[in-house]
Amino acid sequence: MIKSELIARLAEENPHLTQKDIERVVSVILDRMIQALEDGGRVELRGFGAFSVRSRGARSGRNPRTGESVSVRAKHVPFFKSGKELRVRLNADD
């Protein structure tokens, strides 16, 4: 599901709200999550999972086209750990 599909589904389930209001709410939620991660925090959605930021150190990599060795600088990457309820629902026998 992409963001526009999420907004469309929420609009369908909540006819008393305008599409523009739903877009604004979804955008604010996602922006606040991103801001929390930028500030070094963690975002936990009970039953769904937790988002955090992990650091990757500098390393030596290889250009797949030429085979040439290249240096890859250190960076921060998002990390998601699923919650128990999500894992249980995904693995439930139908």
N, C-alpha and C positions, 0 to 999 in steps of 0.2 A: 504494500500500500504506500502510495506517495502522499505528500502533503495535501495536494488538491483533492485526492480521493477521500482523505480523512475529513477535510472540510465539507465536501459534498455529503458524506454520510452523516456527519453531525447536523448539517442543515436539514437533511431529510428527517432525522429523528427529533429535531427541535424546530418545528415550523413557526413557533412564536418568535424566533430569533432571525435576524436578517443574515444573509450570506456574508456581508461585510463585517458584521459584529463577530461572527464565528471566525472569520479570517483573522481579525484583530486579536481575539482571545488565543487562538492557536499560535500566532506569531509572538505574542507576549510571553506565553509559557515557554516556547522554545528559546526565545531570547534570554529569559531569566535563567534557564538551564545552562545555556552557553556562558553567560556572565559568571555563574557560580563556578563553572569549570575553569574559566579564565582566571578567576581569583584564587585558584588552587583548592577549591572546595570539592565536594562530592554531592551528587544528586541521587537520592534514593527514592524509588517509587515502590512502596510496599507491595509485594506480590508479583511485581513485574521485574525489577532488577535495580542495579546501581551503576551509575556512570561515574568514572573517575579519570584522572589524567596520570599517565605513566611516562617516565623519562626513558629515552633510549640514548645511550652513549654514542659518541663518534665511533666510526668503524671504517674498515676498508671494504669496499664493494668492488664489483666487476661490471663493466659495461657489457651487456649480453651481445651487442652487435659486433664489437671489436675485440672483446676479451681483455681489453685494457683495464688496469686497476685504477679505481677512482676512490677518493675519500668522500665519505658520507658524514655530514656534520651531525652533532647531537641534536635531538628534537624531542618535543613532547607529543604524545599521541593519546587519543581518547581510548578508554577501555570500558567494556560493558560486562558485568557479571549478572547473569540471569538470577531471578529470585526463585525460591522453592515452588511457589504456586505456578509460575510459568513453566518450570521444568516438569512438574507433575501433570499439568494440562497437556503439554506437548507429547508426553509419553504415556498418556492414558490409553488404554485399549478401548477402541470404539465398538 
